[in-house]
Amino acid sequence: MMGRESRCNGIRVGAEEYSTKANKFFEDLLPNARVSFEEIEPKDFSSEVALGDRYKDDWCVYQSLISSASEREFLAEPMAWLHDALQDCAGKDFWYSHSKQWEDQSSILESEGIEFPPLPDIVISSEANQ
């Protein structure tokens, strides 16, 4: 049996940002949340996790949080919501690292008869930057 489901699930475009006070609280609490999150037994997660780029990026964790919880909800249960956002990000890190089937896009395009001309060489001149 897998652990508790995370209430966070990705990033919602246009999510309302929190107040300056709540943002400061988030920034102050996040390091402690990461430490306690890393002490949780893997069996307690609802999905496999990897502590990758999304997990380590404060902005990604914040976006996951504000996409799922109102400021009032976050302030009522800050550590629980931070753990959910961290689990969401770590779950995405695992999926993109271990589960996603990466395909060579050029072979897909070729199978559909789409061809692209070769890209030209790009030369950056210091004169162009002046």
N, CA, C and O atoms as CSV, one atom per row, in Angstrom:
chain,resi,resn,atom,element,x,y,z
A,1,MET,N,N,0.844,-1.177,0.000
A,1,MET,CA,C,0.000,0.000,0.000
A,1,MET,C,C,0.888,1.239,0.000
A,1,MET,O,O,1.807,1.352,0.811
A,2,MET,N,N,0.612,2.156,-0.901
A,2,MET,CA,C,1.401,3.385,-0.993
A,2,MET,C,C,0.958,4.359,0.095
A,2,MET,O,O,-0.118,4.209,0.673
A,3,GLY,N,N,1.775,5.332,0.361
A,3,GLY,CA,C,1.502,6.319,1.399
A,3,GLY,C,C,0.417,7.311,1.015
A,3,GLY,O,O,-0.280,7.157,0.012
A,4,ARG,N,N,0.305,8.308,1.829
A,4,ARG,CA,C,-0.704,9.348,1.652
A,4,ARG,C,C,-0.483,10.113,0.351
A,4,ARG,O,O,0.650,10.441,-0.004
A,5,GLU,N,N,-1.564,10.390,-0.347
A,5,GLU,CA,C,-1.497,11.163,-1.590
A,5,GLU,C,C,-1.131,12.620,-1.293
A,5,GLU,O,O,-1.603,13.202,-0.317
A,6,SER,N,N,-0.311,13.181,-2.121
A,6,SER,CA,C,0.021,14.599,-2.029
A,6,SER,C,C,-1.158,15.423,-2.534
A,6,SER,O,O,-1.813,15.046,-3.505
A,7,ARG,N,N,-1.422,16.526,-1.886
A,7,ARG,CA,C,-2.482,17.428,-2.346
A,7,ARG,C,C,-1.995,18.316,-3.478
A,7,ARG,O,O,-2.804,18.953,-4.152
A,8,CYS,N,N,-0.699,18.370,-3.697
A,8,CYS,CA,C,-0.135,19.178,-4.779
A,8,CYS,C,C,0.029,18.304,-6.015
A,8,CYS,O,O,0.405,17.135,-5.930
A,9,ASN,N,N,-0.264,18.906,-7.170
A,9,ASN,CA,C,-0.158,18.148,-8.413
A,9,ASN,C,C,0.193,19.082,-9.560
A,9,ASN,O,O,-0.665,19.458,-10.358
A,10,GLY,N,N,1.449,19.445,-9.631
A,10,GLY,CA,C,1.905,20.259,-10.743
A,10,GLY,C,C,1.749,21.746,-10.519
A,10,GLY,O,O,1.479,22.213,-9.413
A,11,ILE,N,N,1.928,22.470,-11.600
A,11,ILE,CA,C,1.907,23.927,-11.558
A,11,ILE,C,C,0.732,24.442,-12.371
A,11,ILE,O,O,0.513,24.015,-13.505
A,12,ARG,N,N,-0.009,25.349,-11.795
A,12,ARG,CA,C,-1.166,25.960,-12.457
A,12,ARG,C,C,-0.763,27.365,-12.910
A,12,ARG,O,O,-0.314,28.181,-12.105
A,13,VAL,N,N,-0.926,27.632,-14.186
A,13,VAL,CA,C,-0.610,28.953,-14.726
A,13,VAL,C,C,-1.578,29.962,-14.129
A,13,VAL,O,O,-2.782,29.713,-14.067
A,14,GLY,N,N,-1.058,31.090,-13.695
A,14,GLY,CA,C,-1.897,32.149,-13.153
A,14,GLY,C,C,-2.260,31.966,-11.691
A,14,GLY,O,O,-3.163,32.639,-11.194
A,15,ALA,N,N,-1.573,31.069,-10.990
A,15,ALA,CA,C,-1.851,30.880,-9.566
A,15,ALA,C,C,-1.559,32.179,-8.823
A,15,ALA,O,O,-0.592,32.879,-9.123
A,16,GLU,N,N,-2.403,32.485,-7.860
A,16,GLU,CA,C,-2.253,33.739,-7.117
A,16,GLU,C,C,-1.092,33.635,-6.135
A,16,GLU,O,O,-1.023,32.706,-5.331
A,17,GLU,N,N,-0.186,34.599,-6.214
A,17,GLU,CA,C,0.971,34.624,-5.323
A,17,GLU,C,C,0.529,34.990,-3.911
A,17,GLU,O,O,-0.494,35.649,-3.723
A,18,TYR,N,N,1.298,34.564,-2.934
A,18,TYR,CA,C,1.005,34.865,-1.533
A,18,TYR,C,C,1.488,36.268,-1.180
A,18,TYR,O,O,2.233,36.891,-1.936
A,19,SER,N,N,1.058,36.748,-0.039
A,19,SER,CA,C,1.480,38.056,0.457
A,19,SER,C,C,2.969,38.024,0.804
A,19,SER,O,O,3.559,36.951,0.933
A,20,THR,N,N,3.555,39.177,0.950
A,20,THR,CA,C,4.971,39.283,1.308
A,20,THR,C,C,5.251,38.550,2.618
A,20,THR,O,O,6.269,37.870,2.744
A,21,LYS,N,N,4.355,38.686,3.587
A,21,LYS,CA,C,4.526,38.035,4.884
A,21,LYS,C,C,4.508,36.511,4.738
A,21,LYS,O,O,5.345,35.827,5.327
A,22,ALA,N,N,3.567,35.975,3.964
A,22,ALA,CA,C,3.489,34.527,3.757
A,22,ALA,C,C,4.684,34.027,2.946
A,22,ALA,O,O,5.187,32.932,3.197
A,23,ASN,N,N,5.140,34.819,1.979
A,23,ASN,CA,C,6.320,34.435,1.198
A,23,ASN,C,C,7.552,34.338,2.093
A,23,ASN,O,O,8.351,33.412,1.958
A,24,LYS,N,N,7.702,35.285,2.994
A,24,LYS,CA,C,8.837,35.272,3.927
A,24,LYS,C,C,8.759,34.036,4.816
A,24,LYS,O,O,9.770,33.387,5.082
A,25,PHE,N,N,7.549,33.717,5.272
A,25,PHE,CA,C,7.343,32.531,6.101
A,25,PHE,C,C,7.733,31.273,5.319
A,25,PHE,O,O,8.393,30.385,5.857
A,26,PHE,N,N,7.320,31.201,4.044
A,26,PHE,CA,C,7.690,30.090,3.164
A,26,PHE,C,C,9.204,29.968,3.069
A,26,PHE,O,O,9.754,28.881,3.246
A,27,GLU,N,N,9.879,31.080,2.789
A,27,GLU,CA,C,11.336,31.070,2.639
A,27,GLU,C,C,12.039,30.630,3.921
A,27,GLU,O,O,13.033,29.906,3.874
A,28,ASP,N,N,11.518,31.072,5.062
A,28,ASP,CA,C,12.135,30.712,6.342
A,28,ASP,C,C,11.912,29.245,6.695
A,28,ASP,O,O,12.792,28.610,7.276
A,29,LEU,N,N,10.752,28.705,6.354
A,29,LEU,CA,C,10.386,27.348,6.749
A,29,LEU,C,C,10.887,26.274,5.774
A,29,LEU,O,O,11.082,25.127,6.176
A,30,LEU,N,N,11.093,26.624,4.515
A,30,LEU,CA,C,11.441,25.631,3.499
A,30,LEU,C,C,12.690,24.810,3.825
A,30,LEU,O,O,12.649,23.592,3.652
A,31,PRO,N,N,13.788,25.394,4.282
A,31,PRO,CA,C,14.958,24.554,4.597
A,31,PRO,C,C,14.651,23.474,5.642
A,31,PRO,O,O,15.089,22.332,5.503
A,32,ASN,N,N,13.900,23.835,6.683
A,32,ASN,CA,C,13.528,22.855,7.706
A,32,ASN,C,C,12.583,21.806,7.142
A,32,ASN,O,O,12.647,20.636,7.520
A,33,ALA,N,N,11.703,22.228,6.232
A,33,ALA,CA,C,10.780,21.284,5.604
A,33,ALA,C,C,11.543,20.263,4.769
A,33,ALA,O,O,11.194,19.083,4.760
A,34,ARG,N,N,12.578,20.705,4.070
A,34,ARG,CA,C,13.384,19.770,3.274
A,34,ARG,C,C,14.070,18.746,4.177
A,34,ARG,O,O,14.097,17.555,3.869
A,35,VAL,N,N,14.625,19.222,5.296
A,35,VAL,CA,C,15.304,18.303,6.224
A,35,VAL,C,C,14.323,17.267,6.741
A,35,VAL,O,O,14.625,16.074,6.722
A,36,SER,N,N,13.162,17.691,7.199
A,36,SER,CA,C,12.195,16.733,7.743
A,36,SER,C,C,11.617,15.839,6.638
A,36,SER,O,O,11.318,14.670,6.882
A,37,PHE,N,N,11.460,16.382,5.432
A,37,PHE,CA,C,10.972,15.586,4.306
A,37,PHE,C,C,11.932,14.441,4.006
A,37,PHE,O,O,11.498,13.320,3.739
A,38,GLU,N,N,13.212,14.713,4.046
A,38,GLU,CA,C,14.216,13.713,3.714
A,38,GLU,C,C,14.320,12.623,4.773
A,38,GLU,O,O,14.934,11.583,4.536
A,39,GLU,N,N,13.719,12.857,5.951
A,39,GLU,CA,C,13.703,11.849,7.012
A,39,GLU,C,C,12.497,10.915,6.912
A,39,GLU,O,O,12.423,9.921,7.634
A,40,ILE,N,N,11.557,11.225,6.028
A,40,ILE,CA,C,10.363,10.402,5.868
A,40,ILE,C,C,10.744,9.097,5.177
A,40,ILE,O,O,11.541,9.094,4.239
A,41,GLU,N,N,10.183,8.007,5.636
A,41,GLU,CA,C,10.448,6.701,5.023
A,41,GLU,C,C,9.882,6.664,3.599
A,41,GLU,O,O,8.770,7.144,3.377
A,42,PRO,N,N,10.611,6.112,2.639
A,42,PRO,CA,C,10.117,6.043,1.253
A,42,PRO,C,C,8.746,5.385,1.127
A,42,PRO,O,O,7.967,5.766,0.254
A,43,LYS,N,N,8.433,4.409,1.974
A,43,LYS,CA,C,7.135,3.732,1.909
A,43,LYS,C,C,5.988,4.673,2.251
A,43,LYS,O,O,4.834,4.377,1.942
A,44,ASP,N,N,6.290,5.798,2.883
A,44,ASP,CA,C,5.254,6.751,3.269
A,44,ASP,C,C,4.834,7.679,2.133
A,44,ASP,O,O,3.879,8.442,2.281
A,45,PHE,N,N,5.529,7.625,1.013
A,45,PHE,CA,C,5.178,8.466,-0.125
A,45,PHE,C,C,4.166,7.754,-1.011
A,45,PHE,O,O,4.158,6.526,-1.097
A,46,SER,N,N,3.316,8.531,-1.667
A,46,SER,CA,C,2.324,7.942,-2.561
A,46,SER,C,C,2.932,7.603,-3.918
A,46,SER,O,O,2.303,6.909,-4.717
A,47,SER,N,N,4.141,8.080,-4.189
A,47,SER,CA,C,4.817,7.787,-5.443
A,47,SER,C,C,6.314,7.740,-5.179
A,47,SER,O,O,6.787,8.152,-4.119
A,48,GLU,N,N,7.049,7.233,-6.157
A,48,GLU,CA,C,8.498,7.213,-6.008
A,48,GLU,C,C,9.019,8.635,-6.172
A,48,GLU,O,O,8.469,9.421,-6.944
A,49,VAL,N,N,10.064,8.953,-5.455
A,49,VAL,CA,C,10.594,10.317,-5.468
A,49,VAL,C,C,12.090,10.299,-5.750
A,49,VAL,O,O,12.782,9.320,-5.472
A,50,ALA,N,N,12.567,11.397,-6.304
A,50,ALA,CA,C,13.993,11.635,-6.512
A,50,ALA,C,C,14.254,13.082,-6.118
A,50,ALA,O,O,13.514,13.981,-6.519
A,51,LEU,N,N,15.277,13.303,-5.353
A,51,LEU,CA,C,15.572,14.652,-4.876
A,51,LEU,C,C,16.414,15.378,-5.923
A,51,LEU,O,O,17.610,15.607,-5.738
A,52,GLY,N,N,15.757,15.733,-7.024
A,52,GLY,CA,C,16.425,16.331,-8.166
A,52,GLY,C,C,16.250,17.832,-8.253
A,52,GLY,O,O,16.033,18.511,-7.250
A,53,ASP,N,N,16.349,18.338,-9.480
A,53,ASP,CA,C,16.346,19.777,-9.721
A,53,ASP,C,C,15.069,20.469,-9.254
A,53,ASP,O,O,15.145,21.539,-8.651
A,54,ARG,N,N,13.916,19.896,-9.512
A,54,ARG,CA,C,12.661,20.524,-9.109
A,54,ARG,C,C,12.558,20.570,-7.596
A,54,ARG,O,O,12.167,21.587,-7.022
A,55,TYR,N,N,12.908,19.473,-6.956
A,55,TYR,CA,C,12.870,19.380,-5.498
A,55,TYR,C,C,13.791,20.430,-4.862
A,55,TYR,O,O,13.438,21.036,-3.850
A,56,LYS,N,N,14.947,20.637,-5.447
A,56,LYS,CA,C,15.949,21.548,-4.876
A,56,LYS,C,C,15.698,23.010,-5.224
A,56,LYS,O,O,16.317,23.895,-4.633
A,57,ASP,N,N,14.811,23.278,-6.163
A,57,ASP,CA,C,14.556,24.637,-6.636
A,57,ASP,C,C,13.404,25.269,-5.845
A,57,ASP,O,O,12.258,24.832,-5.946
A,58,ASP,N,N,13.721,26.294,-5.064
A,58,ASP,CA,C,12.700,26.953,-4.236
A,58,ASP,C,C,11.526,27.454,-5.072
A,58,ASP,O,O,10.375,27.358,-4.647
A,59,TRP,N,N,11.815,27.988,-6.262
A,59,TRP,CA,C,10.751,28.520,-7.118
A,59,TRP,C,C,9.800,27.405,-7.531
A,59,TRP,O,O,8.585,27.602,-7.514
A,60,CYS,N,N,10.325,26.234,-7.904
A,60,CYS,CA,C,9.465,25.113,-8.304
A,60,CYS,C,C,8.578,24.667,-7.145
A,60,CYS,O,O,7.391,24.398,-7.329
A,61,VAL,N,N,9.156,24.591,-5.965
A,61,VAL,CA,C,8.372,24.188,-4.784
A,61,VAL,C,C,7.296,25.233,-4.510
A,61,VAL,O,O,6.151,24.884,-4.221
A,62,TYR,N,N,7.655,26.507,-4.599
A,62,TYR,CA,C,6.687,27.585,-4.368
A,62,TYR,C,C,5.554,27.530,-5.391
A,62,TYR,O,O,4.387,27.690,-5.034
A,63,GLN,N,N,5.893,27.307,-6.651
A,63,GLN,CA,C,4.863,27.244,-7.690
A,63,GLN,C,C,3.927,26.058,-7.463
A,63,GLN,O,O,2.718,26.183,-7.659
A,64,SER,N,N,4.459,24.930,-7.059
A,64,SER,CA,C,3.622,23.775,-6.746
A,64,SER,C,C,2.691,24.104,-5.586
A,64,SER,O,O,1.510,23.757,-5.606
A,65,LEU,N,N,3.229,24.772,-4.583
A,65,LEU,CA,C,2.444,25.137,-3.399
A,65,LEU,C,C,1.316,26.096,-3.745
A,65,LEU,O,O,0.162,25.827,-3.412
A,66,ILE,N,N,1.623,27.214,-4.409
A,66,ILE,CA,C,0.580,28.209,-4.687
A,66,ILE,C,C,-0.426,27.715,-5.715
A,66,ILE,O,O,-1.531,28.250,-5.810
A,67,SER,N,N,-0.051,26.694,-6.487
A,67,SER,CA,C,-0.975,26.114,-7.455
A,67,SER,C,C,-2.011,25.217,-6.784
A,67,SER,O,O,-3.028,24.875,-7.387
A,68,SER,N,N,-1.750,24.843,-5.543
A,68,SER,CA,C,-2.621,23.882,-4.866
A,68,SER,C,C,-3.272,24.397,-3.596
A,68,SER,O,O,-4.354,23.941,-3.225
A,69,ALA,N,N,-2.635,25.331,-2.932
A,69,ALA,CA,C,-3.141,25.799,-1.637
A,69,ALA,C,C,-3.296,27.310,-1.631
A,69,ALA,O,O,-2.429,28.044,-2.107
A,70,SER,N,N,-4.406,27.754,-1.088
A,70,SER,CA,C,-4.560,29.188,-0.885
A,70,SER,C,C,-3.593,29.611,0.228
A,70,SER,O,O,-3.071,28.764,0.953
A,71,GLU,N,N,-3.362,30.887,0.357
A,71,GLU,CA,C,-2.488,31.378,1.419
A,71,GLU,C,C,-3.041,30.955,2.783
A,71,GLU,O,O,-2.286,30.551,3.668
A,72,ARG,N,N,-4.346,31.051,2.941
A,72,ARG,CA,C,-4.977,30.679,4.222
A,72,ARG,C,C,-4.753,29.199,4.530
A,72,ARG,O,O,-4.443,28.839,5.666
A,73,GLU,N,N,-4.908,28.346,3.521
A,73,GLU,CA,C,-4.685,26.906,3.727
A,73,GLU,C,C,-3.236,26.631,4.103
A,73,GLU,O,O,-2.960,25.852,5.014
A,74,PHE,N,N,-2.310,27.278,3.393
A,74,PHE,CA,C,-0.886,27.095,3.677
A,74,PHE,C,C,-0.557,27.515,5.103
A,74,PHE,O,O,0.134,26.788,5.818
A,75,LEU,N,N,-1.041,28.676,5.523
A,75,LEU,CA,C,-0.720,29.176,6.862
A,75,LEU,C,C,-1.358,28.324,7.958
A,75,LEU,O,O,-0.861,28.300,9.084
A,76,ALA,N,N,-2.446,27.627,7.647
A,76,ALA,CA,C,-3.095,26.761,8.635
A,76,ALA,C,C,-2.303,25.467,8.864
A,76,ALA,O,O,-2.310,24.928,9.971
A,77,GLU,N,N,-1.623,24.968,7.830
A,77,GLU,CA,C,-0.847,23.723,7.909
A,77,GLU,C,C,0.449,23.877,7.116
A,77,GLU,O,O,0.637,23.169,6.127
A,78,PRO,N,N,1.327,24.757,7.507
A,78,PRO,CA,C,2.485,25.062,6.652
A,78,PRO,C,C,3.408,23.876,6.378
A,78,PRO,O,O,3.814,23.673,5.233
A,79,MET,N,N,3.745,23.095,7.389
A,79,MET,CA,C,4.689,21.998,7.150
A,79,MET,C,C,4.042,20.905,6.299
A,79,MET,O,O,4.705,20.330,5.437
A,80,ALA,N,N,2.786,20.615,6.522
A,80,ALA,CA,C,2.098,19.594,5.724
A,80,ALA,C,C,2.036,20.024,4.255
A,80,ALA,O,O,2.287,19.216,3.361
A,81,TRP,N,N,1.703,21.289,4.007
A,81,TRP,CA,C,1.635,21.777,2.624
A,81,TRP,C,C,3.015,21.799,1.976
A,81,TRP,O,O,3.147,21.480,0.794
A,82,LEU,N,N,4.047,22.171,2.738
A,82,LEU,CA,C,5.400,22.157,2.167
A,82,LEU,C,C,5.829,20.733,1.834
A,82,LEU,O,O,6.458,20.507,0.800
A,83,HIS,N,N,5.504,19.784,2.680
A,83,HIS,CA,C,5.829,18.387,2.373
A,83,HIS,C,C,5.090,17.926,1.121
A,83,HIS,O,O,5.653,17.195,0.305
A,84,ASP,N,N,3.842,18.344,0.963
A,84,ASP,CA,C,3.097,17.979,-0.247
A,84,ASP,C,C,3.741,18.578,-1.495
A,84,ASP,O,O,3.860,17.903,-2.518
A,85,ALA,N,N,4.155,19.843,-1.415
A,85,ALA,CA,C,4.799,20.490,-2.565
A,85,ALA,C,C,6.150,19.839,-2.862
A,85,ALA,O,O,6.500,19.637,-4.025
A,86,LEU,N,N,6.902,19.514,-1.820
A,86,LEU,CA,C,8.185,18.839,-2.014
A,86,LEU,C,C,7.977,17.454,-2.624
A,86,LEU,O,O,8.730,17.046,-3.508
A,87,GLN,N,N,6.953,16.727,-2.155
A,87,GLN,CA,C,6.662,15.410,-2.725
A,87,GLN,C,C,6.257,15.529,-4.189
A,87,GLN,O,O,6.649,14.706,-5.016
A,88,ASP,N,N,5.471,16.554,-4.508
A,88,ASP,CA,C,5.071,16.771,-5.894
A,88,ASP,C,C,6.306,16.990,-6.772
A,88,ASP,O,O,6.438,16.367,-7.825
A,89,CYS,N,N,7.198,17.863,-6.346
A,89,CYS,CA,C,8.403,18.157,-7.132
A,89,CYS,C,C,9.324,16.933,-7.221
A,89,CYS,O,O,9.865,16.641,-8.288
A,90,ALA,N,N,9.502,16.221,-6.106
A,90,ALA,CA,C,10.363,15.035,-6.106
A,90,ALA,C,C,9.752,13.917,-6.942
A,90,ALA,O,O,10.474,13.143,-7.569
A,91,GLY,N,N,8.441,13.831,-6.952
A,91,GLY,CA,C,7.776,12.846,-7.798
A,91,GLY,C,C,7.983,13.140,-9.269
A,91,GLY,O,O,8.192,12.229,-10.070
A,92,LYS,N,N,7.923,14.426,-9.626
A,92,LYS,CA,C,8.186,14.823,-11.021
A,92,LYS,C,C,9.642,14.541,-11.383
A,92,LYS,O,O,9.934,14.078,-12.485
A,93,ASP,N,N,10.559,14.823,-10.446
A,93,ASP,CA,C,11.967,14.523,-10.699
A,93,ASP,C,C,12.164,13.031,-10.980
A,93,ASP,O,O,12.900,12.662,-11.895
A,94,PHE,N,N,11.509,12.180,-10.196
A,94,PHE,CA,C,11.635,10.745,-10.413
A,94,PHE,C,C,11.074,10.364,-11.778
A,94,PHE,O,O,11.711,9.640,-12.543
A,95,TRP,N,N,9.880,10.857,-12.074
A,95,TRP,CA,C,9.226,10.482,-13.323
A,95,TRP,C,C,10.059,10.872,-14.538
A,95,TRP,O,O,10.254,10.065,-15.448
A,96,TYR,N,N,10.552,12.113,-14.554
A,96,TYR,CA,C,11.339,12.559,-15.701
A,96,TYR,C,C,12.684,11.837,-15.786
A,96,TYR,O,O,13.233,11.687,-16.878
A,97,SER,N,N,13.220,11.391,-14.654
A,97,SER,CA,C,14.512,10.700,-14.655
A,97,SER,C,C,14.403,9.210,-14.945
A,97,SER,O,O,15.296,8.630,-15.565
A,98,HIS,N,N,13.301,8.579,-14.496
A,98,HIS,CA,C,13.242,7.122,-14.549
A,98,HIS,C,C,12.083,6.539,-15.354
A,98,HIS,O,O,12.191,5.423,-15.861
A,99,SER,N,N,10.999,7.258,-15.478
A,99,SER,CA,C,9.804,6.661,-16.071
A,99,SER,C,C,9.456,7.179,-17.462
A,99,SER,O,O,8.964,6.423,-18.300
A,100,LYS,N,N,9.706,8.453,-17.710
A,100,LYS,CA,C,9.334,9.033,-18.998
A,100,LYS,C,C,10.100,8.349,-20.119
A,100,LYS,O,O,11.310,8.142,-20.033
A,101,GLN,N,N,9.382,8.010,-21.153
A,101,GLN,CA,C,9.997,7.398,-22.323
A,101,GLN,C,C,10.400,8.517,-23.292
A,101,GLN,O,O,9.575,9.031,-24.048
A,102,TRP,N,N,11.671,8.874,-23.250
A,102,TRP,CA,C,12.167,9.929,-24.125
A,102,TRP,C,C,12.328,9.355,-25.525
A,102,TRP,O,O,12.914,8.288,-25.709
A,103,GLU,N,N,11.810,10.064,-26.492
A,103,GLU,CA,C,11.931,9.629,-27.883
A,103,GLU,C,C,12.734,10.654,-28.663
A,103,GLU,O,O,12.723,11.848,-28.365
A,104,ASP,N,N,13.418,10.157,-29.653
A,104,ASP,CA,C,14.136,11.033,-30.553
A,104,ASP,C,C,13.102,11.707,-31.456
A,104,ASP,O,O,12.511,11.060,-32.321
A,105,GLN,N,N,12.891,12.990,-31.253
A,105,GLN,CA,C,11.847,13.703,-31.993
A,105,GLN,C,C,12.090,13.692,-33.497
A,105,GLN,O,O,11.136,13.714,-34.275
A,106,SER,N,N,13.345,13.657,-33.913
A,106,SER,CA,C,13.617,13.665,-35.351
A,106,SER,C,C,13.084,12.396,-36.013
A,106,SER,O,O,12.610,12.450,-37.148
A,107,SER,N,N,13.154,11.249,-35.320
A,107,SER,CA,C,12.639,10.020,-35.921
A,107,SER,C,C,11.120,10.065,-36.040
A,107,SER,O,O,10.560,9.511,-36.986
A,108,ILE,N,N,10.456,10.706,-35.108
A,108,ILE,CA,C,8.997,10.848,-35.185
A,108,ILE,C,C,8.636,11.719,-36.386
A,108,ILE,O,O,7.736,11.384,-37.156
A,109,LEU,N,N,9.339,12.832,-36.538
A,109,LEU,CA,C,9.060,13.732,-37.656
A,109,LEU,C,C,9.352,13.052,-38.990
A,109,LEU,O,O,8.586,13.192,-39.943
A,110,GLU,N,N,10.446,12.325,-39.056
A,110,GLU,CA,C,10.794,11.625,-40.293
A,110,GLU,C,C,9.749,10.581,-40.651
A,110,GLU,O,O,9.430,10.403,-41.827
A,111,SER,N,N,9.212,9.887,-39.646
A,111,SER,CA,C,8.200,8.873,-39.926
A,111,SER,C,C,6.922,9.494,-40.471
A,111,SER,O,O,6.122,8.819,-41.121
A,112,GLU,N,N,6.734,10.780,-40.205
A,112,GLU,CA,C,5.572,11.490,-40.725
A,112,GLU,C,C,5.899,12.247,-42.010
A,112,GLU,O,O,5.068,13.004,-42.513
A,113,GLY,N,N,7.109,12.046,-42.546
A,113,GLY,CA,C,7.508,12.677,-43.791
A,113,GLY,C,C,7.897,14.141,-43.659
A,113,GLY,O,O,7.922,14.863,-44.656
A,114,ILE,N,N,8.197,14.588,-42.460
A,114,ILE,CA,C,8.568,15.987,-42.238
A,114,ILE,C,C,10.089,16.065,-42.165
A,114,ILE,O,O,10.722,15.369,-41.371
A,115,GLU,N,N,10.661,16.918,-43.001
A,115,GLU,CA,C,12.100,17.099,-42.995
A,115,GLU,C,C,12.416,18.570,-42.761
A,115,GLU,O,O,11.704,19.457,-43.231
A,116,PHE,N,N,13.469,18.805,-42.045
A,116,PHE,CA,C,13.902,20.166,-41.784
A,116,PHE,C,C,15.275,20.364,-42.402
A,116,PHE,O,O,16.113,19.464,-42.352
A,117,PRO,N,N,15.514,21.542,-42.988
A,117,PRO,CA,C,16.848,21.795,-43.534
A,117,PRO,C,C,17.840,21.911,-42.382
A,117,PRO,O,O,17.453,22.218,-41.255
A,118,PRO,N,N,19.112,21.667,-42.662
A,118,PRO,CA,C,20.109,21.791,-41.599
A,118,PRO,C,C,20.169,23.237,-41.098
A,118,PRO,O,O,19.954,24.180,-41.860
A,119,LEU,N,N,20.458,23.392,-39.829
A,119,LEU,CA,C,20.574,24.729,-39.245
A,119,LEU,C,C,21.890,25.360,-39.681
A,119,LEU,O,O,22.907,24.675,-39.786
A,120,PRO,N,N,21.868,26.666,-39.935
A,120,PRO,CA,C,23.118,27.333,-40.319
A,120,PRO,C,C,24.037,27.474,-39.111
A,120,PRO,O,O,23.588,27.479,-37.965
A,121,ASP,N,N,25.325,27.588,-39.391
A,121,ASP,CA,C,26.270,27.851,-38.315
A,121,ASP,C,C,26.012,29.255,-37.788
A,121,ASP,O,O,25.767,30.186,-38.555
A,122,ILE,N,N,26.070,29.389,-36.487
A,122,ILE,CA,C,25.849,30.699,-35.863
A,122,ILE,C,C,27.196,31.220,-35.391
A,122,ILE,O,O,27.911,30.551,-34.645
A,123,VAL,N,N,27.530,32.424,-35.836
A,123,VAL,CA,C,28.780,33.052,-35.455
A,123,VAL,C,C,28.437,34.285,-34.633
A,123,VAL,O,O,27.679,35.152,-35.068
A,124,ILE,N,N,29.002,34.344,-33.451
A,124,ILE,CA,C,28.776,35.516,-32.595
A,124,ILE,C,C,30.007,36.379,-32.668
A,124,ILE,O,O,31.112,35.954,-32.332
A,125,SER,N,N,29.799,37.582,-33.108
A,125,SER,CA,C,30.906,38.510,-33.265
A,125,SER,C,C,30.884,39.514,-32.133
A,125,SER,O,O,29.822,40.004,-31.748
A,126,SER,N,N,32.037,39.816,-31.608
A,126,SER,CA,C,32.105,40.812,-30.541
A,126,SER,C,C,31.723,42.188,-31.066
A,126,SER,O,O,31.268,43.033,-30.295
A,127,GLU,N,N,31.901,42.430,-32.367
A,127,GLU,CA,C,31.518,43.713,-32.963
A,127,GLU,C,C,30.015,43.906,-32.939
A,127,GLU,O,O,29.543,45.034,-32.795
A,128,ALA,N,N,29.245,42.824,-33.079
A,128,ALA,CA,C,27.792,42.909,-33.104
A,128,ALA,C,C,27.229,43.281,-31.728
A,128,ALA,O,O,26.108,43.779,-31.631
A,129,ASN,N,N,27.991,43.044,-30.685
A,129,ASN,CA,C,27.524,43.318,-29.326
A,129,ASN,C,C,27.829,44.733,-28.868
A,129,ASN,O,O,27.510,45.100,-27.737
A,130,GLN,N,N,28.437,45.525,-29.727
A,130,GLN,CA,C,28.821,46.879,-29.305
A,130,GLN,C,C,27.784,47.891,-29.740
A,130,GLN,O,O,27.936,49.083,-29.474
